[in-house]
Amino acid sequence: MTTTTTLRRTLAERVQAGADLLDGVTPGWRSRVNADTLDMDTSFDCVLGQLFGSYWDGTRELRMDRDIEQRAAYGFTANASSVVEDFTCDDLTAEWRKQLA
């Protein structure tokens, strides 16, 4: 599946893809993310920030630091320039909280 195809997925599908990726890279990651402080609009309280120290450290660890479309496809950022539907960081936070529940 190409990145462009991946970007057409719903927000829930993107977050699920990100969760699946984290399952393979960081088993047990869910227990290390605090849903109460989760905020996908901050570099330290987002999923990657809580797991890797900062959003940018996480994107480097996952080798997607230079590809915003890939980060959007995995639900780590709300939107990218080629995404047809934009989602807010609040939407993204809510969807990750559902994933953690």
C-alpha positions in Angstrom: 0.0 0.0 0.0 1.4 3.4 -1.0 1.5 6.3 1.4 -1.1 8.2 -0.7 -3.5 5.2 -0.3 -2.7 5.0 3.4 -3.5 8.7 3.9 -7.1 8.1 2.6 -7.8 5.9 5.6 -10.0 7.2 8.4 -8.5 8.6 11.5 -9.4 5.4 13.4 -7.6 3.3 10.8 -4.5 5.5 10.9 -4.3 5.3 14.7 -4.8 1.5 14.5 -1.9 1.4 12.0 0.2 3.4 14.5 -0.7 1.1 17.3 0.1 -2.0 15.2 3.5 -0.5 14.4 4.2 0.3 18.0 3.2 -3.3 19.0 6.0 -4.6 16.7 8.6 -2.0 17.8 7.8 -1.4 21.4 5.8 -4.3 22.9 3.9 -3.3 26.0 3.8 0.4 24.9 0.2 0.9 26.0 1.1 0.5 29.7 3.7 3.3 29.3 1.3 5.9 27.8 -0.8 8.0 30.3 -4.1 8.6 28.6 -5.0 11.3 31.1 -2.0 13.5 30.1 -2.0 12.4 26.4 -2.0 15.4 24.2 -1.2 14.9 20.5 -0.6 18.7 20.1 2.6 18.6 22.3 6.0 17.1 21.7 6.3 15.5 25.1 2.8 14.4 26.0 1.9 12.8 22.6 2.2 9.1 22.2 5.7 9.2 20.8 6.8 11.8 23.4 5.7 9.6 26.2 7.4 6.5 24.7 10.6 8.0 23.3 11.1 11.2 25.2 9.8 13.5 22.5 7.8 13.5 19.3 11.0 14.0 17.3 13.0 11.3 19.1 10.1 8.9 18.3 9.9 9.8 14.7 13.7 9.3 14.4 13.5 6.0 16.2 10.7 4.9 13.8 12.6 6.3 10.8 9.8 8.6 9.7 11.3 11.9 10.8 11.6 13.2 7.3 8.2 12.1 6.1 5.1 14.0 7.5 2.8 12.0 5.2 4.1 8.7 6.8 3.6 10.2 10.3 0.0 11.2 9.4 -0.6 7.7 7.9 0.2 6.1 11.2 -1.8 8.6 13.3 1.2 10.4 14.8 0.3 13.8 13.4 -3.0 15.3 12.6 -2.5 16.1 8.9 -0.2 16.4 6.0 -0.3 18.5 2.9 -1.6 15.7 0.7 -4.3 14.5 3.1 -7.7 15.1 1.7 -9.4 15.3 5.1 -7.6 17.2 7.9 -8.1 16.2 11.5 -7.3 18.4 14.5 -4.9 17.4 17.3 -7.9 17.1 19.6 -9.5 14.6 17.2 -6.2 12.6 17.1 -5.9 12.7 20.9 -9.4 11.4 21.3 -8.8 8.5 18.9 -5.5 7.5 20.6 -7.4 7.6 24.0 -9.9 5.1 22.5 -7.0 2.9 21.4 -5.7 3.0 24.9 -9.0 2.2 26.6 
